[in-house]
Amino acid sequence: MDPQTRSKAYDLLMGAPLILWFGWGALRQWPDLLWLAAAMRMGAMTLLDGLKFFALAASVIFNLLLVWLVLVRTIPVRKSRGWLPRLCGVAGTFLGVGILQLPARTLGLPTQALADILIFLGAAGSALALSRLGRSFAILPEARVLVTGGVYAHVRHPLYTAEMLTLVGIVIQYQQPWATLIGIGVVLLQILRSIYEEQVLAEAFPDYAAYQARTWRFVPYLF
């Protein structure tokens, strides 16, 4: 590996777009979160508002945690080769944003509540996975530190699983069938991304093959 790619300064430079992107995501949601918090203080919050509040709060925490982890993560010991793994990493992360550009649907209370619950659970699960992943966090298929404890003791990619749960909650709220088609595209990219990531980890860490053999990719006993 080029010595330049081993420096922390270089890694921060490469992570700057991520810091700006996730920081902007948290700032964009902040006014709605404050409005819902004010409604809660005045006793004017409905059940649906309460669900939205917790979903937004989890999402803001998730975005801020991503910013922090990009700042403090370790430098990679191995990176994927070629453009296709990198494309899957970038597209798998950002393609879902395209759903937000579609017209929103007017949903009944049960469907809207389901969407908010999925988003909350997905964001909370993502934060849990990130707290364990810690300084190994990366967008591109890279090897930094091998994490096999906590939720990672059961599945190899709990963060992607949680993100896909959030994705379902988002898809429900936007124009069909386009939101679903974009969502399917994101899921396929995440599967490819996980395959490339595992190839890099197996090359970097001799113990990875044994860990891979005893764990599931996304969901225990299913996949």
N, C-alpha and C positions, 0 to 999 in steps of 0.2 A: 504494500500500500504506500502511496505517495506520502512522505513525511508531513506535507502540508495538511493532508486530510486527517492527520492524527492530532493536530493542535486544537485546543478548546476554542481559540479565536475563530478558526475556520468553521468549526461546528456551529458556533453561534451565528456566524454570517449565513450559513446554509439554513439555519433555523429561524432567521429573522422574519421571513414571510409567514411562517407558522405563528410566531409570537404576535404579529400584527393581525393575522386572520382570527385567531382565537380570542385575542383581546378585543377586537372589534365585535365579535359575536357576543361577548359578555356585555359590552357597552350598549349594544343594540337592544338587548333584552332588559337592561336595567330600568328604564322608565316604566315599562309595564309592571315590573316587579314592585317598584315603589308605589305605583297606583294601587295595586292589589293590597299591598301592606297598609296603605292609608285606609282602604275600604275595610280591612280587618279591624283596624283601631277604632273606626267609627261604628262598627257593628253592622255594616252594610254589605258584608260579603256573603254571597250565596254559596251553596254547595259546589257548584261548577266553578265559581271564582276561587274557592279554596283548593280545588284540584289543580286549577291553572297555576295558582301561586306556588304550590309544592313542585309542580313540573318545571316552572320557570326557575325556581330557586336551585333545583338540582342541576338544571342546564347551565346556569351561571357559574355555579361551583365547579362543574365539569370543565368549562372553558378556561376558568382561571387556573385550575389545576394543570391543564395542558400547558398553559403559558409558563408556569413555574417549572414544570418538568423539562421543557425545552431549554430553559435557562440553566438548570443544574445537572442535566443528564451527562453521563460519561461519554467520552469519544468512542466511536465504533472500533472494534478490533477486526471486523471483516464486513465488506459490503457486497451486495449483489452485483453481478456483472451483466452488462447489456442494458438496453433501453426498455425492454418489455417489463421486467420486474419493477423498475422505477415508475413506468407509466401506470401499472396496476396499483402501486402504492398511492400515487398522487390522485388518480381518477377515483379509486375506491374511497378516498377521504373526502373529495370535494364534489363528486358528481351529484350526491344527494341534495346539495344546495339548489340544484336546478328545480327540484320539486317546489321550493318556496317561491319560484317565479310563476307558478301556475295559479289560476284563480282558485280561491278558497271555496270550499263547499259549506253550505248551511246545514248543520247536523242537528239531530235531535239530542236531547240531554243524555240518553244512555250511550249513544255512539260517541258524542263528544267526551263524555266521562271516560269511556274506554280508551280513547286516544290519549287523553291526559294521563291516565294511569300508566299506559304503556311507556309514554315519554318519561314520566317520573321514574318508573322502575328501570328503564334503560339507562337514564342519566345517572341514577344512584348506583346501578351495577357497574357502569363505566368508571365512576369515581372510585368504587371499591377496587376494581381491577387495576386502575392507575396507581392507587395508593400502594399496591403490592408490587406493581411493575417498577415503580420509582424511577431511578435514573437510567433504566434500560429503555425508556420510551423512545420510539422512532416512528416516522411515517413511512419511510422507505424500508424495504427488506434489508435489515442490517443486524449485526451481532454486536451487542455491547456487554451486557452481563446476563448470564443465564439465570432466569427466575423459575423456580419449580415449587414454591411453597404457596400457602394460602389457597385461593381459588385456582391457581395454576397447578396445584397438585392433582386436580381433577380434569381440567380441560386445558388445552394448549393455547387457546385464543379466547379467553373469557371477555376481553375487551371488545372484540369483533362481535361476539354473541350479544353483548349488551347494546352495542351500537345498532345492530340489526333490529333489536326490540324497539329502540327509539325510532328507527326508520319506519317500522310498521305503524306506530302511532302518528307519525307525520304523514305518511301516505294516505291514511284514512281521511285526513282533513282537506285533501286537495283534489282537483279535477281528475276524473277517471276517463279513459284508462291510462292516461299519460303518467300520472303519479305512480301507478302500479308498475308500468313498464320501466320507468327510471329506477324504481326500487329494486326490481329484479336485476337490472344491470348492476346496481351497487352490490347486491349480494353475490353475483357471479364474480365481480372484481375482487371482493373480499376473500372469496374462496381461492382464487388464483394468487392473491397477495399472500395468503397464509402458506400456500405451497412453496412459493419462492422464499418466504421468510424461513421456513423450516429447512430448506436446502442450505441457506447461509448458516443457520445455527448448527446444523449437523457438521458442516465443515469447520466451524470455529470451536465447537465444544465436543470432545469425545464422548461425554456422558449423555449427549442429547438423544442418541438412538435408543438407549434404554428408557429414558423418560418418555420418548415418543411412543414406545411400544406399550406403556402402561396407562396412557391417557387417551382421552377422546379429543377430537379436533375442536368442536364447538359445544356440543350438548352430550352429557354423559348418557351412555347406552343407546344413543340415537345416531350421532354423527360426529 
